[in-house]
C-alpha cells in the first residue's frame, strides 16, 4: 500500500514518523512519500519531497512575506502526489496548507485521512463543514474535540495523544543526569529549562527577554533547548552570557530541570508530561497578534490549560511577556512548594484525560485495516 504523508512542522514530523513505524509493522509492502523532517526520513529511509525547514511559517505577516514559496510548495506537492498515486493521503496538522490539499485531493478522488484536527474549535468554526466534506477519516488527539465534532454531527476518532508514545519511546535511551551534565559541560547548579521555540521568528522575538531573566537567578543555570531545524548562529548571543544550549536533548532537559520557561505550543504539553513546573510565554508580531486576537475565541493558549479547561500554568502573552513577569512567576515555581504541588497534581489529572499510550498504533491499525477491507 502507498502512503503519502504531509507534515509541515517539527511536531508533525514527530507524530508522522511514529505513525510510519507502526504502519511498517502491519504492512510489509508499505511504500512512503512525504513532506516532513529528519525523523520521517530516518524511519522511511527516504528524503522528504519538501523539508519542514521550507514549510514552517508563523503568523499572518510571515505567511504573506513567504507567499511565493508557499505557492510553489503546493505545486511541488500536488505534482508529487499525482506521480506517486497514493492509496491514502495522511495530512498531519498544519491546517493552512493541509486543508487546501484535502480539497484538491478530494476532487482527485484520493482517500484523505486527517491526523490531528485543525483547531476549528478555536477559530473558523465554519471549517468543520470543509473537513467533513473533504476527509474520509479524522483522528483527534484532544479529549474535548470528540464532543466538539459530535455537536456538528461529524464522527471522529479520539486516539489519545501521540506525545505519550513519543516520550515513552525515548525515556529508556536517556543519559543519566550526571552524564547529561558532564557531556554538555554544565555546572552543578539546579537547571532552569528554556524552550524558546523552533522557528526563526520566535527566536528573534523572545530570546533576548529570556536571556535577561537568567541574571535574576544566579543560583541556577539556564539551559536553552536549541532546535535542530535552526542554525546554531541564532543562539550565538547565549555564549556572551555564559548560557548553555543543548541540541536534540529537549526531553532529557525537561526531565532534569527544576522549572521551565516554555514557548506556547506542543512543548507546554511535553513539559506537563514530564511534571516540569512551567511558565508559558508567547510573543508574535504586533499586527499578527491584533488579527489573531480578533479571530481566536479561546480563554487560554497553552494546551495544558485548554485540556484542563482552567488556569493550571501561568500564560504571559505579548505585552505581559516581560522580564519582571517571567521572573516573578519563576520565583514562585522554584520556592513555593505548595504552588508546585498543585501544578503537578493537575498534570496527573491531565495525563488521565489524554487517554494513555498507543495513539500511533491505533491510527496505523485503522488506516491499514481500511485498505485490507477494501481490497
Secondary structure, DSSP 8 states (H G I E B T S, - for coil): -EEEEEE-SHHHHHHHHHHHHHHHHH-TT-EEEEEB-HHHHHHHSS--SSBGGGT---HHHHHHHTHHHHHHHHHHHHHHHHHH--SEEEEES-HHHHHHHHHHHHHTT--EEEES---TTTS-TTHHHHHHHH-SEEEE-SHHHHHHHHHTT---EE---HHHHHHHHHHTT---HHHHHHHTT--SSEEEEEE--SSHHHHHHHHHHHHHHHTT-TTEEEEEEE-TTS-GGGGHHHHHTT-EEEES-HHHHHHH-SEEEEESSHHHHHHHHTT--EEEEE---HHHHHHHHHH---S-SSHHHHHHTS--SEEEEGGG--HHHHHHHHHHHHH-HHHHHHHHHHHHHHHHHTT-S-HHHHHHHHHHHHHHHH-
